[in-house]
């Protein structure tokens, strides 16, 4: 995948975490699970939460593909 910001080839990999990975418009201060209106990004949430992602080291951006999430 080409970086949409600079056009160079991105590095394909994963964003991985210890808990469900989600996008939220407001930072959670205490409860680190997604709310009903948050967007779950990760799959394999019981064993190794991860989502496919593309990294551009030049732009320092990561693009997440959450089409395989387990929402
Ligand atoms: Zn870039």
PDB file of the backbone (N, CA, C, O) and the ligand in Angstrom, with CONECT records:
HET     ZN  A 101       1
ATOM      1  N   UNK A   1       0.842  -1.180   0.000  1.00  0.00           N
ATOM      2  CA  UNK A   1       0.000   0.000   0.000  1.00  0.00           C
ATOM      3  C   UNK A   1       0.890   1.247   0.000  1.00  0.00           C
ATOM      4  O   UNK A   1       1.898   1.304   0.704  1.00  0.00           O
ATOM      5  N   UNK A   2       0.503   2.235  -0.794  1.00  0.00           N
ATOM      6  CA  UNK A   2       1.244   3.488  -0.822  1.00  0.00           C
ATOM      7  C   UNK A   2       0.702   4.438   0.239  1.00  0.00           C
ATOM      8  O   UNK A   2      -0.501   4.488   0.495  1.00  0.00           O
ATOM      9  N   UNK A   3       1.596   5.176   0.838  1.00  0.00           N
ATOM     10  CA  UNK A   3       1.203   6.155   1.853  1.00  0.00           C
ATOM     11  C   UNK A   3       0.374   7.252   1.175  1.00  0.00           C
ATOM     12  O   UNK A   3       0.814   7.822   0.177  1.00  0.00           O
ATOM     13  N   UNK A   4      -0.815   7.554   1.702  1.00  0.00           N
ATOM     14  CA  UNK A   4      -1.642   8.598   1.092  1.00  0.00           C
ATOM     15  C   UNK A   4      -1.104  10.007   1.325  1.00  0.00           C
ATOM     16  O   UNK A   4      -1.591  10.967   0.728  1.00  0.00           O
ATOM     17  N   UNK A   5      -0.107  10.129   2.186  1.00  0.00           N
ATOM     18  CA  UNK A   5       0.445  11.458   2.481  1.00  0.00           C
ATOM     19  C   UNK A   5       1.650  11.786   1.606  1.00  0.00           C
ATOM     20  O   UNK A   5       1.764  12.900   1.094  1.00  0.00           O
ATOM     21  N   UNK A   6       2.571  10.794   1.430  1.00  0.00           N
ATOM     22  CA  UNK A   6       3.794  11.069   0.659  1.00  0.00           C
ATOM     23  C   UNK A   6       3.910  10.205  -0.590  1.00  0.00           C
ATOM     24  O   UNK A   6       4.732  10.494  -1.460  1.00  0.00           O
ATOM     25  N   UNK A   7       3.110   9.157  -0.697  1.00  0.00           N
ATOM     26  CA  UNK A   7       3.123   8.311  -1.887  1.00  0.00           C
ATOM     27  C   UNK A   7       4.152   7.200  -1.883  1.00  0.00           C
ATOM     28  O   UNK A   7       4.197   6.405  -2.822  1.00  0.00           O
ATOM     29  N   UNK A   8       4.991   7.122  -0.837  1.00  0.00           N
ATOM     30  CA  UNK A   8       5.986   6.054  -0.769  1.00  0.00           C
ATOM     31  C   UNK A   8       5.348   4.759  -0.291  1.00  0.00           C
ATOM     32  O   UNK A   8       4.253   4.763   0.271  1.00  0.00           O
ATOM     33  N   UNK A   9       6.051   3.644  -0.522  1.00  0.00           N
ATOM     34  CA  UNK A   9       5.539   2.330  -0.119  1.00  0.00           C
ATOM     35  C   UNK A   9       5.541   2.224   1.406  1.00  0.00           C
ATOM     36  O   UNK A   9       6.517   2.598   2.057  1.00  0.00           O
ATOM     37  N   UNK A  10       4.461   1.719   1.966  1.00  0.00           N
ATOM     38  CA  UNK A  10       4.372   1.538   3.410  1.00  0.00           C
ATOM     39  C   UNK A  10       4.866   0.153   3.805  1.00  0.00           C
ATOM     40  O   UNK A  10       5.011  -0.725   2.954  1.00  0.00           O
ATOM     41  N   UNK A  11       5.121  -0.039   5.073  1.00  0.00           N
ATOM     42  CA  UNK A  11       5.511  -1.331   5.628  1.00  0.00           C
ATOM     43  C   UNK A  11       4.247  -1.977   6.191  1.00  0.00           C
ATOM     44  O   UNK A  11       3.558  -1.384   7.022  1.00  0.00           O
ATOM     45  N   UNK A  12       3.942  -3.203   5.734  1.00  0.00           N
ATOM     46  CA  UNK A  12       2.739  -3.904   6.185  1.00  0.00           C
ATOM     47  C   UNK A  12       3.026  -4.632   7.483  1.00  0.00           C
ATOM     48  O   UNK A  12       4.050  -5.304   7.607  1.00  0.00           O
ATOM     49  N   UNK A  13       2.133  -4.504   8.448  1.00  0.00           N
ATOM     50  CA  UNK A  13       2.308  -5.195   9.722  1.00  0.00           C
ATOM     51  C   UNK A  13       1.035  -5.152  10.537  1.00  0.00           C
ATOM     52  O   UNK A  13      -0.066  -5.196   9.990  1.00  0.00           O
ATOM     53  N   UNK A  14       1.188  -5.068  11.843  1.00  0.00           N
ATOM     54  CA  UNK A  14       0.045  -5.113  12.744  1.00  0.00           C
ATOM     55  C   UNK A  14       0.219  -4.098  13.866  1.00  0.00           C
ATOM     56  O   UNK A  14       1.336  -3.784  14.276  1.00  0.00           O
ATOM     57  N   UNK A  15      -0.908  -3.594  14.351  1.00  0.00           N
ATOM     58  CA  UNK A  15      -0.934  -2.902  15.635  1.00  0.00           C
ATOM     59  C   UNK A  15      -1.422  -3.944  16.625  1.00  0.00           C
ATOM     60  O   UNK A  15      -2.471  -4.555  16.419  1.00  0.00           O
ATOM     61  N   UNK A  16      -0.666  -4.154  17.704  1.00  0.00           N
ATOM     62  CA  UNK A  16      -1.036  -5.176  18.670  1.00  0.00           C
ATOM     63  C   UNK A  16      -1.046  -4.586  20.066  1.00  0.00           C
ATOM     64  O   UNK A  16      -0.245  -3.708  20.384  1.00  0.00           O
ATOM     65  N   UNK A  17      -1.951  -5.068  20.895  1.00  0.00           N
ATOM     66  CA  UNK A  17      -2.043  -4.592  22.262  1.00  0.00           C
ATOM     67  C   UNK A  17      -2.467  -5.700  23.197  1.00  0.00           C
ATOM     68  O   UNK A  17      -2.784  -6.805  22.755  1.00  0.00           O
ATOM     69  N   UNK A  18      -2.475  -5.412  24.489  1.00  0.00           N
ATOM     70  CA  UNK A  18      -2.844  -6.401  25.496  1.00  0.00           C
ATOM     71  C   UNK A  18      -4.360  -6.498  25.668  1.00  0.00           C
ATOM     72  O   UNK A  18      -4.874  -7.494  26.178  1.00  0.00           O
ATOM     73  N   UNK A  19      -5.072  -5.447  25.236  1.00  0.00           N
ATOM     74  CA  UNK A  19      -6.539  -5.430  25.343  1.00  0.00           C
ATOM     75  C   UNK A  19      -7.111  -5.009  24.006  1.00  0.00           C
ATOM     76  O   UNK A  19      -6.381  -4.688  23.069  1.00  0.00           O
ATOM     77  N   UNK A  20      -8.452  -5.017  23.936  1.00  0.00           N
ATOM     78  CA  UNK A  20      -9.102  -4.584  22.704  1.00  0.00           C
ATOM     79  C   UNK A  20      -8.552  -3.234  22.262  1.00  0.00           C
ATOM     80  O   UNK A  20      -8.336  -2.336  23.076  1.00  0.00           O
ATOM     81  N   UNK A  21      -8.332  -3.111  20.973  1.00  0.00           N
ATOM     82  CA  UNK A  21      -7.833  -1.855  20.413  1.00  0.00           C
ATOM     83  C   UNK A  21      -9.027  -1.138  19.785  1.00  0.00           C
ATOM     84  O   UNK A  21      -9.748  -1.718  18.973  1.00  0.00           O
ATOM     85  N   UNK A  22      -9.231   0.108  20.159  1.00  0.00           N
ATOM     86  CA  UNK A  22     -10.398   0.815  19.634  1.00  0.00           C
ATOM     87  C   UNK A  22     -10.088   2.277  19.384  1.00  0.00           C
ATOM     88  O   UNK A  22      -9.165   2.855  19.959  1.00  0.00           O
ATOM     89  N   UNK A  23     -10.902   2.859  18.497  1.00  0.00           N
ATOM     90  CA  UNK A  23     -10.827   4.290  18.225  1.00  0.00           C
ATOM     91  C   UNK A  23     -11.930   4.956  19.028  1.00  0.00           C
ATOM     92  O   UNK A  23     -13.074   4.500  19.032  1.00  0.00           O
ATOM     93  N   UNK A  24     -11.578   6.032  19.704  1.00  0.00           N
ATOM     94  CA  UNK A  24     -12.564   6.766  20.479  1.00  0.00           C
ATOM     95  C   UNK A  24     -12.373   8.265  20.266  1.00  0.00           C
ATOM     96  O   UNK A  24     -11.257   8.735  20.047  1.00  0.00           O
ATOM     97  N   UNK A  25     -13.451   8.989  20.332  1.00  0.00           N
ATOM     98  CA  UNK A  25     -13.359  10.449  20.176  1.00  0.00           C
ATOM     99  C   UNK A  25     -13.009  11.115  21.494  1.00  0.00           C
ATOM    100  O   UNK A  25     -12.552  12.258  21.515  1.00  0.00           O
ATOM    101  N   UNK A  26     -13.221  10.405  22.593  1.00  0.00           N
ATOM    102  CA  UNK A  26     -12.893  10.947  23.906  1.00  0.00           C
ATOM    103  C   UNK A  26     -12.073   9.928  24.677  1.00  0.00           C
ATOM    104  O   UNK A  26     -12.488   8.777  24.812  1.00  0.00           O
ATOM    105  N   UNK A  27     -10.920  10.330  25.183  1.00  0.00           N
ATOM    106  CA  UNK A  27     -10.044   9.439  25.927  1.00  0.00           C
ATOM    107  C   UNK A  27     -10.757   8.887  27.161  1.00  0.00           C
ATOM    108  O   UNK A  27     -11.408   9.630  27.895  1.00  0.00           O
ATOM    109  N   UNK A  28     -10.627   7.566  27.383  1.00  0.00           N
ATOM    110  CA  UNK A  28     -11.176   6.951  28.587  1.00  0.00           C
ATOM    111  C   UNK A  28     -10.140   7.106  29.711  1.00  0.00           C
ATOM    112  O   UNK A  28      -8.965   6.789  29.523  1.00  0.00           O
ATOM    113  N   UNK A  29     -10.561   7.572  30.830  1.00  0.00           N
ATOM    114  CA  UNK A  29      -9.625   7.770  31.941  1.00  0.00           C
ATOM    115  C   UNK A  29      -9.483   6.545  32.837  1.00  0.00           C
ATOM    116  O   UNK A  29      -8.404   6.292  33.372  1.00  0.00           O
ATOM    117  N   UNK A  30     -10.548   5.793  33.004  1.00  0.00           N
ATOM    118  CA  UNK A  30     -10.505   4.676  33.950  1.00  0.00           C
ATOM    119  C   UNK A  30     -10.849   3.341  33.302  1.00  0.00           C
ATOM    120  O   UNK A  30     -10.106   2.370  33.451  1.00  0.00           O
ATOM    121  N   UNK A  31     -11.953   3.282  32.593  1.00  0.00           N
ATOM    122  CA  UNK A  31     -12.441   2.028  32.038  1.00  0.00           C
ATOM    123  C   UNK A  31     -11.849   1.860  30.641  1.00  0.00           C
ATOM    124  O   UNK A  31     -12.239   2.556  29.703  1.00  0.00           O
ATOM    125  N   UNK A  32     -10.892   0.918  30.512  1.00  0.00           N
ATOM    126  CA  UNK A  32     -10.135   0.806  29.269  1.00  0.00           C
ATOM    127  C   UNK A  32     -10.738  -0.186  28.277  1.00  0.00           C
ATOM    128  O   UNK A  32     -10.013  -0.926  27.612  1.00  0.00           O
ATOM    129  N   UNK A  33     -12.071  -0.195  28.181  1.00  0.00           N
ATOM    130  CA  UNK A  33     -12.760  -1.001  27.192  1.00  0.00           C
ATOM    131  C   UNK A  33     -13.586  -0.061  26.322  1.00  0.00           C
ATOM    132  O   UNK A  33     -13.944   1.032  26.761  1.00  0.00           O
ATOM    133  N   UNK A  34     -13.891  -0.472  25.097  1.00  0.00           N
ATOM    134  CA  UNK A  34     -14.642   0.420  24.214  1.00  0.00           C
ATOM    135  C   UNK A  34     -16.082   0.629  24.680  1.00  0.00           C
ATOM    136  O   UNK A  34     -16.727  -0.306  25.155  1.00  0.00           O
ATOM    137  N   UNK A  35     -16.578   1.847  24.544  1.00  0.00           N
ATOM    138  CA  UNK A  35     -17.990   2.141  24.773  1.00  0.00           C
ATOM    139  C   UNK A  35     -18.772   1.731  23.534  1.00  0.00           C
ATOM    140  O   UNK A  35     -18.190   1.362  22.514  1.00  0.00           O
ATOM    141  N   UNK A  36     -20.109   1.799  23.631  1.00  0.00           N
ATOM    142  CA  UNK A  36     -20.948   1.379  22.508  1.00  0.00           C
ATOM    143  C   UNK A  36     -20.717   2.235  21.264  1.00  0.00           C
ATOM    144  O   UNK A  36     -20.899   1.756  20.144  1.00  0.00           O
ATOM    145  N   UNK A  37     -20.323   3.482  21.446  1.00  0.00           N
ATOM    146  CA  UNK A  37     -20.128   4.356  20.292  1.00  0.00           C
ATOM    147  C   UNK A  37     -18.663   4.448  19.851  1.00  0.00           C
ATOM    148  O   UNK A  37     -18.337   5.221  18.950  1.00  0.00           O
ATOM    149  N   UNK A  38     -17.781   3.665  20.479  1.00  0.00           N
ATOM    150  CA  UNK A  38     -16.389   3.601  20.039  1.00  0.00           C
ATOM    151  C   UNK A  38     -16.270   2.597  18.888  1.00  0.00           C
ATOM    152  O   UNK A  38     -17.168   1.785  18.666  1.00  0.00           O
ATOM    153  N   UNK A  39     -15.190   2.660  18.187  1.00  0.00           N
ATOM    154  CA  UNK A  39     -14.987   1.788  17.031  1.00  0.00           C
ATOM    155  C   UNK A  39     -13.933   0.735  17.365  1.00  0.00           C
ATOM    156  O   UNK A  39     -12.761   1.060  17.556  1.00  0.00           O
ATOM    157  N   UNK A  40     -14.354  -0.518  17.433  1.00  0.00           N
ATOM    158  CA  UNK A  40     -13.420  -1.606  17.713  1.00  0.00           C
ATOM    159  C   UNK A  40     -12.577  -1.879  16.475  1.00  0.00           C
ATOM    160  O   UNK A  40     -13.117  -2.056  15.383  1.00  0.00           O
ATOM    161  N   UNK A  41     -11.266  -1.913  16.637  1.00  0.00           N
ATOM    162  CA  UNK A  41     -10.357  -2.110  15.510  1.00  0.00           C
ATOM    163  C   UNK A  41      -9.764  -3.507  15.470  1.00  0.00           C
ATOM    164  O   UNK A  41      -9.364  -3.975  14.404  1.00  0.00           O
ATOM    165  N   UNK A  42      -9.698  -4.180  16.608  1.00  0.00           N
ATOM    166  CA  UNK A  42      -8.915  -5.414  16.697  1.00  0.00           C
ATOM    167  C   UNK A  42      -9.734  -6.683  16.525  1.00  0.00           C
ATOM    168  O   UNK A  42     -10.948  -6.713  16.730  1.00  0.00           O
ATOM    169  N   UNK A  43      -9.012  -7.732  16.138  1.00  0.00           N
ATOM    170  CA  UNK A  43      -9.546  -9.094  16.095  1.00  0.00           C
ATOM    171  C   UNK A  43      -8.718  -9.916  17.081  1.00  0.00           C
ATOM    172  O   UNK A  43      -7.764  -9.404  17.666  1.00  0.00           O
ATOM    173  N   UNK A  44      -9.073 -11.173  17.265  1.00  0.00           N
ATOM    174  CA  UNK A  44      -8.389 -12.062  18.219  1.00  0.00           C
ATOM    175  C   UNK A  44      -8.312 -11.427  19.616  1.00  0.00           C
ATOM    176  O   UNK A  44      -7.271 -11.472  20.271  1.00  0.00           O
ATOM    177  N   UNK A  45      -9.411 -10.845  20.051  1.00  0.00           N
ATOM    178  CA  UNK A  45      -9.409 -10.044  21.277  1.00  0.00           C
ATOM    179  C   UNK A  45      -9.216 -10.846  22.563  1.00  0.00           C
ATOM    180  O   UNK A  45      -8.867 -10.264  23.590  1.00  0.00           O
ATOM    181  N   UNK A  46      -9.433 -12.166  22.539  1.00  0.00           N
ATOM    182  CA  UNK A  46      -9.250 -12.973  23.747  1.00  0.00           C
ATOM    183  C   UNK A  46      -7.827 -13.505  23.878  1.00  0.00           C
ATOM    184  O   UNK A  46      -7.419 -13.928  24.960  1.00  0.00           O
ATOM    185  N   UNK A  47      -7.078 -13.486  22.791  1.00  0.00           N
ATOM    186  CA  UNK A  47      -5.741 -14.079  22.832  1.00  0.00           C
ATOM    187  C   UNK A  47      -4.626 -13.093  22.501  1.00  0.00           C
ATOM    188  O   UNK A  47      -3.667 -12.965  23.263  1.00  0.00           O
ATOM    189  N   UNK A  48      -4.740 -12.402  21.383  1.00  0.00           N
ATOM    190  CA  UNK A  48      -3.668 -11.496  20.937  1.00  0.00           C
ATOM    191  C   UNK A  48      -4.277 -10.354  20.126  1.00  0.00           C
ATOM    192  O   UNK A  48      -4.150 -10.333  18.902  1.00  0.00           O
ATOM    193  N   UNK A  49      -4.937  -9.405  20.792  1.00  0.00           N
ATOM    194  CA  UNK A  49      -5.623  -8.327  20.071  1.00  0.00           C
ATOM    195  C   UNK A  49      -4.698  -7.647  19.056  1.00  0.00           C
ATOM    196  O   UNK A  49      -3.611  -7.176  19.394  1.00  0.00           O
ATOM    197  N   UNK A  50      -5.157  -7.610  17.821  1.00  0.00           N
ATOM    198  CA  UNK A  50      -4.351  -6.987  16.767  1.00  0.00           C
ATOM    199  C   UNK A  50      -5.221  -6.560  15.607  1.00  0.00           C
ATOM    200  O   UNK A  50      -6.347  -7.032  15.449  1.00  0.00           O
ATOM    201  N   UNK A  51      -4.693  -5.670  14.803  1.00  0.00           N
ATOM    202  CA  UNK A  51      -5.338  -5.301  13.548  1.00  0.00           C
ATOM    203  C   UNK A  51      -4.254  -5.022  12.513  1.00  0.00           C
ATOM    204  O   UNK A  51      -3.159  -4.559  12.832  1.00  0.00           O
ATOM    205  N   UNK A  52      -4.594  -5.316  11.285  1.00  0.00           N
ATOM    206  CA  UNK A  52      -3.637  -5.096  10.194  1.00  0.00           C
ATOM    207  C   UNK A  52      -3.384  -3.600  10.049  1.00  0.00           C
ATOM    208  O   UNK A  52      -4.297  -2.791  10.211  1.00  0.00           O
ATOM    209  N   UNK A  53      -2.148  -3.239   9.743  1.00  0.00           N
ATOM    210  CA  UNK A  53      -1.816  -1.824   9.646  1.00  0.00           C
ATOM    211  C   UNK A  53      -0.657  -1.610   8.677  1.00  0.00           C
ATOM    212  O   UNK A  53       0.092  -2.531   8.350  1.00  0.00           O
ATOM    213  N   UNK A  54      -0.544  -0.389   8.243  1.00  0.00           N
ATOM    214  CA  UNK A  54       0.498  -0.003   7.287  1.00  0.00           C
ATOM    215  C   UNK A  54       1.228   1.200   7.859  1.00  0.00           C
ATOM    216  O   UNK A  54       0.606   2.189   8.246  1.00  0.00           O
ATOM    217  N   UNK A  55       2.557   1.110   7.909  1.00  0.00           N
ATOM    218  CA  UNK A  55       3.359   2.132   8.564  1.00  0.00           C
ATOM    219  C   UNK A  55       4.195   2.902   7.542  1.00  0.00           C
ATOM    220  O   UNK A  55       4.867   2.308   6.699  1.00  0.00           O
ATOM    221  N   UNK A  56       4.143   4.214   7.629  1.00  0.00           N
ATOM    222  CA  UNK A  56       5.044   5.056   6.840  1.00  0.00           C
ATOM    223  C   UNK A  56       6.033   5.694   7.808  1.00  0.00           C
ATOM    224  O   UNK A  56       5.670   6.608   8.549  1.00  0.00           O
ATOM    225  N   UNK A  57       7.280   5.224   7.809  1.00  0.00           N
ATOM    226  CA  UNK A  57       8.272   5.781   8.737  1.00  0.00           C
ATOM    227  C   UNK A  57       8.627   7.225   8.411  1.00  0.00           C
ATOM    228  O   UNK A  57       9.008   7.979   9.307  1.00  0.00           O
ATOM    229  N   UNK A  58       8.510   7.624   7.154  1.00  0.00           N
ATOM    230  CA  UNK A  58       8.833   9.009   6.790  1.00  0.00           C
ATOM    231  C   UNK A  58       7.808   9.981   7.363  1.00  0.00           C
ATOM    232  O   UNK A  58       8.174  11.028   7.895  1.00  0.00           O
ATOM    233  N   UNK A  59       6.524   9.637   7.255  1.00  0.00           N
ATOM    234  CA  UNK A  59       5.453  10.512   7.755  1.00  0.00           C
ATOM    235  C   UNK A  59       5.128  10.231   9.213  1.00  0.00           C
ATOM    236  O   UNK A  59       4.400  10.995   9.847  1.00  0.00           O
ATOM    237  N   UNK A  60       5.676   9.118   9.756  1.00  0.00           N
ATOM    238  CA  UNK A  60       5.360   8.698  11.119  1.00  0.00           C
ATOM    239  C   UNK A  60       3.848   8.537  11.301  1.00  0.00           C
ATOM    240  O   UNK A  60       3.253   9.045  12.251  1.00  0.00           O
ATOM    241  N   UNK A  61       3.258   7.815  10.357  1.00  0.00           N
ATOM    242  CA  UNK A  61       1.827   7.534  10.427  1.00  0.00           C
ATOM    243  C   UNK A  61       1.580   6.042  10.258  1.00  0.00           C
ATOM    244  O   UNK A  61       2.316   5.351   9.554  1.00  0.00           O
ATOM    245  N   UNK A  62       0.535   5.560  10.914  1.00  0.00           N
ATOM    246  CA  UNK A  62       0.097   4.174  10.802  1.00  0.00           C
ATOM    247  C   UNK A  62      -1.355   4.187  10.357  1.00  0.00           C
ATOM    248  O   UNK A  62      -2.199   4.844  10.967  1.00  0.00           O
ATOM    249  N   UNK A  63      -1.636   3.456   9.290  1.00  0.00           N
ATOM    250  CA  UNK A  63      -2.995   3.355   8.775  1.00  0.00           C
ATOM    251  C   UNK A  63      -3.530   1.981   9.158  1.00  0.00           C
ATOM    252  O   UNK A  63      -2.917   0.961   8.842  1.00  0.00           O
ATOM    253  N   UNK A  64      -4.663   1.954   9.832  1.00  0.00           N
ATOM    254  CA  UNK A  64      -5.226   0.707  10.356  1.00  0.00           C
ATOM    255  C   UNK A  64      -6.332   0.201   9.441  1.00  0.00           C
ATOM    256  O   UNK A  64      -7.191   0.961   8.994  1.00  0.00           O
ATOM    257  N   UNK A  65      -6.291  -1.093   9.175  1.00  0.00           N
ATOM    258  CA  UNK A  65      -7.351  -1.768   8.418  1.00  0.00           C
ATOM    259  C   UNK A  65      -8.146  -2.601   9.426  1.00  0.00           C
ATOM    260  O   UNK A  65      -7.661  -3.620   9.920  1.00  0.00           O
ATOM    261  N   UNK A  66      -9.370  -2.158   9.727  1.00  0.00           N
ATOM    262  CA  UNK A  66     -10.165  -2.873  10.737  1.00  0.00           C
ATOM    263  C   UNK A  66     -11.286  -3.686  10.104  1.00  0.00           C
ATOM    264  O   UNK A  66     -12.285  -3.982  10.758  1.00  0.00           O
ATOM    265  N   UNK A  67     -11.126  -4.048   8.834  1.00  0.00           N
ATOM    266  CA  UNK A  67     -12.180  -4.793   8.143  1.00  0.00           C
ATOM    267  C   UNK A  67     -12.356  -6.207   8.695  1.00  0.00           C
ATOM    268  O   UNK A  67     -13.373  -6.850   8.436  1.00  0.00           O
ATOM    269  N   UNK A  68     -11.365  -6.696   9.459  1.00  0.00           N
ATOM    270  CA  UNK A  68     -11.465  -8.047  10.026  1.00  0.00           C
ATOM    271  C   UNK A  68     -11.749  -8.003  11.525  1.00  0.00           C
ATOM    272  O   UNK A  68     -11.547  -9.005  12.210  1.00  0.00           O
ATOM    273  N   UNK A  69     -12.206  -6.884  12.047  1.00  0.00           N
ATOM    274  CA  UNK A  69     -12.425  -6.783  13.490  1.00  0.00           C
ATOM    275  C   UNK A  69     -13.555  -7.725  13.932  1.00  0.00           C
ATOM    276  O   UNK A  69     -14.234  -8.332  13.105  1.00  0.00           O
ATOM    277  N   UNK A  70     -13.733  -7.829  15.222  1.00  0.00           N
ATOM    278  CA  UNK A  70     -14.739  -8.763  15.754  1.00  0.00           C
ATOM    279  C   UNK A  70     -15.836  -8.012  16.481  1.00  0.00           C
ATOM    280  O   UNK A  70     -16.237  -8.394  17.581  1.00  0.00           O
ATOM    281  N   UNK A  71     -16.318  -6.950  15.872  1.00  0.00           N
ATOM    282  CA  UNK A  71     -17.390  -6.142  16.482  1.00  0.00           C
ATOM    283  C   UNK A  71     -18.696  -6.908  16.475  1.00  0.00           C
ATOM    284  O   UNK A  71     -19.713  -6.398  16.944  1.00  0.00           O
TER     285      UNK A  71
HETATM  286 ZN    ZN A 101       4.287   8.818   4.074  1.00  0.00          ZN
END
